[in-house]
Amino acid sequence: MKTVRLPIDRYDLYLLAEKLLAQHLQRSSRVHGRAMEVAFAVQYFREQIPMVGEAQGVLLSEAANRLCDGLYRKHDDHLPKGPKSQDLIWPLLNVDSEGHPQPLLPQGNGEDFRWHKLMNGQRGIGCHAAARHFWLDAAFIEGDRDLCPFRVYDGETPLLIDQGRQKCGFDGNPCGWEPGMPKFLQVLGRGLEARMSRIPWTAAMWQSLVPSDQALPVYPVICGLYFGSDLRHGRTQISPGEFQADFGFEDDIFASLFDFHPNHPLNRRFLSHIADPVPGEPLTNPFIHSALPGEAERGRPTGGRLVIDPDEKPRYQKQVAPSSVSRDPLLAERRRRRQLERTAQHDEVLTHFRRWFRLASKEVREDADTFDFLAIDEAFVLLAEIKILGQQDIADAIQEVVGQLMYYERFALASWREEGYPIIKAAVFERPPFGEYITFLRDLGISTFWIDATHHIDGPEESLTLLRSLGVQVHPDPELA
């Protein structure tokens, strides 16, 4: 391997590295970026995690704070801080479509279970049934990994929607299986008391996270990991060989995970800028709205009817159309359809959804002519549209809910946007839509929720995390409860 020592203390190269990694992820559909974040942390701190059967495992909460946050915490004057001036967490592959790194609050702030879910869960790399003899079976690893012999299906919950609610026949805990991915960690116990151990990781297992034909460009990876990090240990330059030694990658695994050839397009672009500095644009944190003016300086827009009682039924007041548009048949038809949408089932879903916001003391509003639901928080407002899937073709329902949310955000909530409030959009259904629709809505910045059989708010984990941050009670997570 040709040795190229990289400067790891330059902010401009850090920004460039993240943009190049974002480009790589956009064209590498089989790279499991979120799982790789945890795998990197466990690999670096491998001496702190016992092997299966050697000793009691590490608590998931301890691993989240000490390992994952420990690897990705950065402190540099160029980077934004948290709301309490704390250093933020900057996962390597957590970038937006433009390549801007997306920071996170440290794990200890509030009930944020992101690392727990990645270590064990629907999107995790941990499993209750992981054991040496099971996962070192080459025929199993290279075969149809969707068939776990320990998995118990309930016969009701579609796997496409929520895999983590299935049961594990190994110990009766919620299933942490993700089809097509071998589990790197054994997780025993329930909820936050669960403990994690590791098993030997083979090249085939690593390649389930990063296929060899989509290997990560090593030079952007090195700069993205080491900039502003304690990994530097006083060093200002790092070579690929030193990176391999720091993380303890075996030669065959390192060669399969990373492309370290200088002529790789992204490596070449990165190396060409070492002697030619790129502009170092300032970063802002989209998840911490510290730039908003204080409450006393912000206006409080009005509009919509204030909902007081948690169990209050929706009340849509009919409004007379202005005389200038009263003869417009198209407008009249649209308003008629709007009223027809608000059926008894629609109102029941809306009542159950907003009840949990009122019990959390959040200000809630409804509007007769536009939005179904608006919750006001000091950091943002949550705009939600209720859609009953049973009444129409699901594809039509998804198209309608997207159009309504985009329109209401732009026009009905213009006064809130002008005051500087970010708008968070959500679609609420009476039952789960198909998984590909959930992904489609997520890609448009729309959270997905539905009402479960116990009248709790349910949904994918990233959507429920948003409501937990507001103190709104949601469906209990079977892996954390």
C-alpha positions as CSV (number, residue, x, y, z in Angstrom):
1,M,0.0,0.0,0.0
2,K,1.3,3.4,-1.0
3,T,1.7,5.6,2.1
4,V,0.0,9.0,1.9
5,R,-0.1,11.0,5.1
6,L,-3.2,13.2,5.4
7,P,-3.6,16.4,7.3
8,I,-6.4,15.8,9.7
9,D,-6.7,19.3,11.4
10,R,-8.1,21.2,8.4
11,Y,-11.7,22.2,8.5
12,D,-12.0,22.7,4.8
13,L,-10.8,19.1,4.1
14,Y,-13.3,17.8,6.6
15,L,-16.2,19.5,4.7
16,L,-14.9,18.2,1.4
17,A,-14.5,14.7,2.9
18,E,-18.2,14.6,4.0
19,K,-19.4,15.8,0.6
20,L,-17.5,13.1,-1.2
21,L,-18.8,10.4,1.2
22,A,-22.4,11.7,0.6
23,Q,-21.8,11.3,-3.2
24,H,-20.5,7.8,-2.6
25,L,-23.6,6.8,-0.5
26,Q,-26.0,8.2,-3.1
27,R,-24.6,5.8,-5.7
28,S,-23.9,2.9,-3.4
29,S,-27.4,1.6,-2.5
30,R,-26.1,-1.5,-0.6
31,V,-24.0,0.3,2.0
32,H,-25.6,0.1,5.5
33,G,-24.4,3.5,6.7
34,R,-26.2,3.5,10.1
35,A,-25.0,0.0,11.0
36,M,-21.5,0.9,10.0
37,E,-21.5,3.8,12.5
38,V,-21.9,1.3,15.4
39,A,-19.6,-1.2,13.8
40,F,-16.8,1.4,13.6
41,A,-17.3,2.3,17.3
42,V,-17.3,-1.3,18.5
43,Q,-14.2,-2.1,16.3
44,Y,-12.3,0.8,17.8
45,F,-13.2,0.1,21.4
46,R,-13.1,-3.7,20.9
47,E,-11.0,-4.3,24.0
48,Q,-13.7,-2.9,26.2
49,I,-16.4,-5.4,24.9
50,P,-16.1,-9.0,26.1
51,M,-16.5,-11.9,23.7
52,V,-19.6,-14.0,24.0
53,G,-19.2,-16.3,27.0
54,E,-16.1,-14.7,28.4
55,A,-17.6,-12.2,30.8
56,Q,-20.8,-10.2,31.4
57,G,-21.5,-7.9,28.5
58,V,-21.5,-4.1,28.4
59,L,-24.8,-2.3,29.2
60,L,-26.3,-0.8,26.1
61,S,-26.6,2.6,27.7
62,E,-22.9,2.5,28.7
63,A,-21.9,1.5,25.2
64,A,-24.0,4.3,23.7
65,N,-22.3,6.9,25.9
66,R,-18.7,5.5,26.1
67,L,-18.3,3.9,22.7
68,C,-20.5,5.5,20.1
69,D,-20.6,9.0,21.5
70,G,-16.9,8.6,22.4
71,L,-15.9,7.9,18.8
72,Y,-18.0,10.6,17.1
73,R,-17.7,13.5,19.5
74,K,-15.8,16.4,18.0
75,H,-14.5,19.6,19.5
76,D,-13.3,22.3,17.2
77,D,-13.9,26.1,17.0
78,H,-15.2,25.8,13.5
79,L,-18.1,23.4,14.5
80,P,-21.4,24.5,16.1
81,K,-22.1,23.7,19.7
82,G,-25.2,22.3,21.4
83,P,-27.8,24.5,23.1
84,K,-25.8,24.2,26.4
85,S,-22.5,24.9,24.6
86,Q,-21.7,21.1,24.7
87,D,-19.6,19.4,22.0
88,L,-21.9,17.6,19.5
89,I,-21.8,14.1,18.0
90,W,-20.8,13.9,14.3
91,P,-21.3,10.4,12.9
92,L,-19.2,9.8,9.9
93,L,-21.9,8.8,7.4
94,N,-24.7,11.0,8.8
95,V,-24.9,13.6,6.0
96,D,-27.7,15.2,4.1
97,S,-28.2,15.1,0.3
98,E,-25.9,18.1,-0.1
99,G,-23.1,16.5,1.8
100,H,-23.4,18.6,5.0
101,P,-22.6,16.6,8.1
102,Q,-25.6,16.3,10.5
103,P,-24.7,16.6,14.2
104,L,-26.5,15.0,17.0
105,L,-26.9,15.8,20.7
106,P,-24.9,13.6,23.1
107,Q,-26.7,10.4,24.2
108,G,-27.2,11.7,27.7
109,N,-29.5,14.5,26.6
110,G,-33.1,13.3,27.0
111,E,-34.4,10.0,26.0
112,D,-32.7,9.5,22.7
113,F,-32.3,5.8,21.9
114,R,-30.7,6.1,18.5
115,W,-27.6,4.1,19.4
116,H,-29.6,1.5,21.3
117,K,-31.8,0.9,18.3
118,L,-28.7,0.6,16.1
119,M,-27.0,-1.9,18.4
120,N,-30.2,-4.0,18.7
121,G,-33.4,-3.5,16.8
122,Q,-35.2,-3.2,13.5
123,R,-32.1,-1.5,12.1
124,G,-29.5,-2.8,14.4
125,I,-26.5,-5.1,14.2
126,G,-27.2,-6.9,17.5
127,C,-29.4,-10.0,18.0
128,H,-30.6,-12.0,21.0
129,A,-29.7,-15.3,19.3
130,A,-26.2,-14.4,18.1
131,A,-23.7,-17.0,19.1
132,R,-20.4,-18.2,17.9
133,H,-21.5,-21.6,16.5
134,F,-24.5,-20.0,14.8
135,W,-22.8,-17.0,13.1
136,L,-19.6,-18.7,12.1
137,D,-21.5,-21.2,10.0
138,A,-20.3,-20.2,6.5
139,A,-23.2,-21.9,4.8
140,F,-25.6,-19.8,6.8
141,I,-23.7,-16.5,6.4
142,E,-23.5,-17.0,2.6
143,G,-27.0,-18.4,2.2
144,D,-30.5,-17.2,2.7
145,R,-30.1,-15.1,5.9
146,D,-33.7,-14.1,5.9
147,L,-34.6,-17.4,7.5
148,C,-33.7,-17.2,11.2
149,P,-34.4,-20.5,12.9
150,F,-35.1,-18.8,16.2
151,R,-37.6,-16.2,14.9
152,V,-41.3,-16.5,15.9
153,Y,-43.8,-14.6,13.8
154,D,-47.1,-13.3,15.4
155,G,-49.0,-13.8,12.1
156,E,-50.4,-10.3,12.2
157,T,-47.7,-7.6,12.0
158,P,-46.3,-7.2,8.5
159,L,-42.5,-7.6,8.5
160,L,-42.3,-4.8,6.0
161,I,-43.7,-2.4,8.6
162,D,-42.1,-3.3,11.9
163,Q,-39.7,-6.2,12.3
164,G,-38.8,-5.4,15.9
165,R,-42.2,-6.5,17.2
166,Q,-41.6,-10.1,16.3
167,K,-40.4,-12.5,19.1
168,C,-37.2,-14.4,19.4
169,G,-37.6,-18.1,20.2
170,F,-34.1,-18.1,21.7
171,D,-35.1,-16.1,24.8
172,G,-38.5,-14.6,24.2
173,N,-37.3,-11.1,23.8
174,P,-38.4,-8.8,20.9
175,C,-36.6,-9.9,17.7
176,G,-33.7,-7.8,16.6
177,W,-33.3,-9.4,13.2
178,E,-33.0,-7.5,10.0
179,P,-33.3,-9.7,6.9
180,G,-30.1,-10.1,4.9
181,M,-27.8,-8.9,7.6
182,P,-25.8,-11.1,10.0
183,K,-25.7,-9.9,13.6
184,F,-22.4,-8.6,14.9
185,L,-23.4,-8.4,18.6
186,Q,-25.2,-10.6,21.1
187,V,-27.7,-8.6,23.2
188,L,-29.1,-10.4,26.2
189,G,-31.7,-8.9,28.5
190,R,-34.6,-6.5,28.1
191,G,-34.7,-2.8,27.4
192,L,-32.0,-0.5,28.8
193,E,-30.8,-3.3,31.1
194,A,-29.7,-5.4,28.2
195,R,-26.0,-6.2,27.9
196,M,-23.9,-6.5,24.7
197,S,-21.1,-8.9,23.9
198,R,-19.3,-9.4,20.6
199,I,-18.6,-12.3,18.4
200,P,-15.7,-12.8,15.9
201,W,-16.4,-10.7,12.7
202,T,-15.6,-12.2,9.4
203,A,-14.9,-10.5,6.1
204,A,-18.2,-11.8,4.8
205,M,-20.1,-10.2,7.7
206,W,-18.4,-6.8,7.1
207,Q,-19.2,-7.1,3.4
208,S,-22.9,-7.3,4.3
209,L,-22.5,-3.7,5.6
210,V,-20.2,-2.5,2.8
211,P,-20.0,-4.7,-0.3
212,S,-16.5,-5.0,-1.7
213,D,-17.7,-3.4,-5.0
214,Q,-18.9,-0.4,-3.1
215,A,-15.9,0.0,-0.8
216,L,-15.6,3.4,1.0
217,P,-12.9,5.8,-0.3
218,V,-10.4,5.6,2.5
219,Y,-9.0,9.2,2.4
220,P,-12.4,11.0,3.0
221,V,-13.1,8.3,5.7
222,I,-9.9,9.1,7.5
223,C,-10.4,12.9,7.5
224,G,-14.1,12.5,8.4
225,L,-13.3,10.3,11.4
226,Y,-10.2,12.1,12.8
227,F,-11.0,15.8,12.3
228,G,-11.8,17.3,15.7
229,S,-11.7,13.9,17.4
230,D,-9.8,12.5,20.3
231,L,-8.6,9.8,17.9
232,R,-5.8,12.1,16.9
233,H,-3.8,11.7,20.1
234,G,-1.8,14.8,19.3
235,R,-1.1,13.7,15.7
236,T,-1.7,16.2,12.8
237,Q,-1.3,13.7,10.0
238,I,-2.6,10.1,9.6
239,S,-1.8,7.5,6.9
240,P,-4.1,4.6,5.9
241,G,-1.7,2.2,7.6
242,E,-2.0,4.1,10.9
243,F,-5.8,4.2,10.5
244,Q,-5.8,0.4,10.0
245,A,-3.7,-0.1,13.1
246,D,-5.8,2.2,15.2
247,F,-9.0,0.3,14.4
248,G,-7.3,-3.2,14.4
249,F,-8.6,-4.2,10.9
250,E,-7.2,-7.4,9.6
251,D,-5.6,-7.0,6.1
252,D,-8.3,-8.9,4.2
253,I,-11.1,-7.0,5.9
254,F,-9.4,-3.6,5.5
255,A,-8.9,-4.3,1.8
256,S,-12.5,-5.3,1.3
257,L,-14.0,-2.3,3.2
258,F,-11.9,0.6,1.9
259,D,-10.6,1.6,-1.5
260,F,-7.2,3.2,-0.8
261,H,-6.0,3.5,-4.5
262,P,-5.1,7.2,-5.1
263,N,-6.7,6.9,-8.6
264,H,-10.2,6.1,-7.2
265,P,-12.3,9.1,-8.4
266,L,-13.2,10.3,-4.9
267,N,-9.8,9.7,-3.4
268,R,-8.2,11.6,-6.3
269,R,-10.5,14.5,-5.8
270,F,-9.8,14.6,-2.1
271,L,-6.0,14.3,-2.5
272,S,-5.9,17.0,-5.2
273,H,-7.3,19.6,-2.8
274,I,-4.7,19.0,-0.1
275,A,-2.4,21.6,-1.6
276,D,-5.3,23.7,-3.0
277,P,-7.5,24.7,0.0
278,V,-11.3,24.7,-0.6
279,P,-13.5,27.4,1.0
280,G,-14.4,26.5,4.6
281,E,-18.1,27.3,4.8
282,P,-19.6,27.6,8.3
283,L,-21.9,24.7,9.4
284,T,-25.2,25.1,11.2
285,N,-27.0,22.5,13.2
286,P,-30.5,21.8,11.7
287,F,-31.6,19.7,14.7
288,I,-30.9,22.3,17.4
289,H,-32.8,25.5,16.7
290,S,-30.5,27.7,18.8
291,A,-30.6,30.4,16.1
292,L,-34.3,31.2,16.8
293,P,-34.9,34.4,18.8
294,G,-36.1,34.0,22.3
295,E,-39.8,33.6,23.1
296,A,-40.1,37.2,24.1
297,E,-38.8,38.4,20.8
298,R,-40.9,36.1,18.7
299,G,-44.5,36.8,17.5
300,R,-47.2,34.3,18.3
301,P,-49.3,33.9,15.2
302,T,-53.0,33.2,15.5
303,G,-55.3,31.1,13.3
304,G,-57.2,27.9,13.8
305,R,-59.3,26.9,16.8
306,L,-57.6,26.2,20.0
307,V,-58.2,22.7,21.4
308,I,-58.4,22.6,25.2
309,D,-59.9,19.3,26.4
310,P,-57.7,16.2,25.6
311,D,-60.8,14.2,24.7
312,E,-62.6,17.0,22.8
313,K,-64.0,15.9,19.5
314,P,-63.1,17.9,16.3
315,R,-65.4,20.8,15.6
316,Y,-65.2,22.1,12.0
317,Q,-67.1,25.4,11.7
318,K,-68.5,25.9,8.2
319,Q,-67.3,29.2,6.8
320,V,-69.0,31.2,4.0
321,A,-66.8,31.6,1.0
322,P,-65.9,35.2,0.1
323,S,-68.2,36.7,-2.6
324,S,-65.4,37.0,-5.1
325,V,-64.9,33.2,-5.2
326,S,-68.4,32.0,-4.2
327,R,-69.3,31.2,-7.8
328,D,-66.2,29.3,-8.6
329,P,-67.4,25.7,-9.1
330,L,-63.9,24.2,-8.8
331,L,-63.3,25.9,-5.4
332,A,-66.8,24.8,-4.2
333,E,-66.0,21.2,-5.2
334,R,-62.7,21.2,-3.4
335,R,-64.3,22.5,-0.2
336,R,-67.0,19.9,-0.5
337,R,-64.4,17.1,-0.8
338,R,-62.6,18.6,2.1
339,Q,-65.6,18.3,4.3
340,L,-66.4,14.8,3.0
341,E,-62.9,13.6,4.1
342,R,-63.7,14.4,7.7
343,T,-65.7,11.3,8.4
344,A,-66.4,9.8,11.8
345,Q,-63.3,7.5,11.5
346,H,-61.2,10.5,10.4
347,D,-62.3,12.4,13.5
348,E,-61.7,9.4,15.8
349,V,-58.0,9.1,14.6
350,L,-57.5,12.8,15.0
351,T,-59.0,12.7,18.5
352,H,-56.7,9.9,19.6
353,F,-53.6,11.6,18.0
354,R,-54.0,15.0,19.5
355,R,-55.1,13.6,22.9
356,W,-51.5,12.7,23.7
357,F,-50.3,16.1,22.8
358,R,-52.8,17.8,25.1
359,L,-51.8,15.4,27.9
360,A,-48.2,16.6,27.3
361,S,-49.5,20.2,27.7
362,K,-48.8,21.1,24.1
363,E,-50.8,23.8,22.4
364,V,-53.0,22.2,19.7
365,R,-55.1,23.8,17.0
366,E,-57.4,22.8,14.2
367,D,-58.7,24.7,11.2
368,A,-62.1,24.3,9.4
369,D,-60.7,25.0,5.9
370,T,-57.1,23.9,5.9
371,F,-55.0,21.8,8.4
372,D,-56.3,19.0,10.6
373,F,-53.7,19.4,13.4
374,L,-51.1,21.9,14.5
375,A,-49.0,21.5,17.7
376,I,-46.9,24.4,18.9
377,D,-43.6,23.9,20.6
378,E,-41.1,26.6,21.5
379,A,-38.6,25.2,18.9
380,F,-41.0,24.3,16.0
381,V,-44.6,23.6,15.0
382,L,-45.8,20.2,14.0
383,L,-48.3,20.2,11.1
384,A,-50.2,16.9,10.7
385,E,-52.7,15.7,8.1
386,I,-55.1,12.8,8.9
387,K,-55.7,10.4,6.1
388,I,-58.0,7.3,6.2
389,L,-56.5,4.6,4.0
390,G,-59.5,2.3,4.0
391,Q,-61.6,4.8,2.0
392,Q,-59.5,5.0,-1.1
393,D,-56.6,3.7,-3.1
394,I,-53.5,3.9,-0.9
395,A,-51.4,5.5,-3.7
396,D,-54.1,8.3,-4.1
397,A,-54.1,8.8,-0.3
398,I,-50.3,9.2,-0.2
399,Q,-50.4,11.7,-3.1
400,E,-53.1,13.7,-1.5
401,V,-51.4,13.9,1.9
402,V,-48.1,15.0,0.4
403,G,-49.8,17.8,-1.6
404,Q,-51.9,19.0,1.3
405,L,-48.9,19.2,3.7
406,M,-46.8,21.0,1.2
407,Y,-49.6,23.5,0.4
408,Y,-50.5,24.1,4.0
409,E,-46.8,24.6,5.0
410,R,-46.4,27.2,2.3
411,F,-49.7,29.2,2.6
412,A,-51.7,28.3,5.8
413,L,-48.6,28.5,8.0
414,A,-46.9,31.5,6.3
415,S,-47.1,33.6,9.4
416,W,-45.4,30.9,11.5
417,R,-42.6,30.6,9.0
418,E,-42.2,34.4,8.9
419,E,-41.6,34.4,12.7
420,G,-38.8,31.9,12.2
421,Y,-40.6,28.7,13.4
422,P,-39.4,25.5,11.5
423,I,-42.3,23.5,10.2
424,I,-42.2,19.7,10.9
425,K,-44.7,17.8,8.7
426,A,-46.4,14.5,9.6
427,A,-49.0,12.2,8.0
428,V,-51.3,10.2,10.3
429,F,-53.2,7.1,9.3
430,E,-55.6,4.7,10.9
431,R,-53.2,1.8,10.1
432,P,-49.7,1.4,8.9
433,P,-49.1,2.1,5.2
434,F,-46.7,-0.1,3.2
435,G,-43.0,0.3,4.1
436,E,-42.1,1.8,0.8
437,Y,-44.6,4.6,1.3
438,I,-43.1,5.3,4.8
439,T,-39.7,5.5,3.1
440,F,-41.1,7.8,0.4
441,L,-42.6,10.2,3.0
442,R,-39.5,10.2,5.1
443,D,-37.4,11.1,2.0
444,L,-39.7,14.1,1.6
445,G,-39.2,15.2,5.2
446,I,-42.6,13.9,6.3
447,S,-42.9,11.8,9.5
448,T,-45.4,8.9,9.5
449,F,-47.7,7.9,12.4
450,W,-50.7,5.7,12.9
451,I,-53.0,4.8,15.8
452,D,-52.5,1.3,17.3
453,A,-55.1,-1.0,18.8
454,T,-54.7,0.6,22.2
455,H,-55.2,4.1,20.8
456,H,-51.5,5.0,21.3
457,I,-49.5,6.8,18.6
458,D,-47.3,4.4,16.7
459,G,-44.9,4.6,13.8
460,P,-41.3,4.0,12.6
461,E,-38.6,4.7,15.2
462,E,-37.3,7.9,13.6
463,S,-40.9,9.4,13.8
464,L,-41.5,8.2,17.4
465,T,-38.2,9.7,18.5
466,L,-39.4,13.1,17.4
467,L,-42.5,12.9,19.7
468,R,-40.5,11.5,22.6
469,S,-38.3,14.7,22.4
470,L,-41.6,16.7,22.9
471,G,-42.6,14.6,25.9
472,V,-45.5,13.1,24.0
473,Q,-46.3,9.5,25.1
474,V,-46.2,7.0,22.2
475,H,-46.6,3.2,21.8
476,P,-44.2,1.5,24.2
477,D,-41.1,0.2,22.5
478,P,-40.9,-3.5,23.2
479,E,-37.1,-3.4,23.0
480,L,-36.8,-0.6,25.5
481,A,-39.8,-1.0,27.8
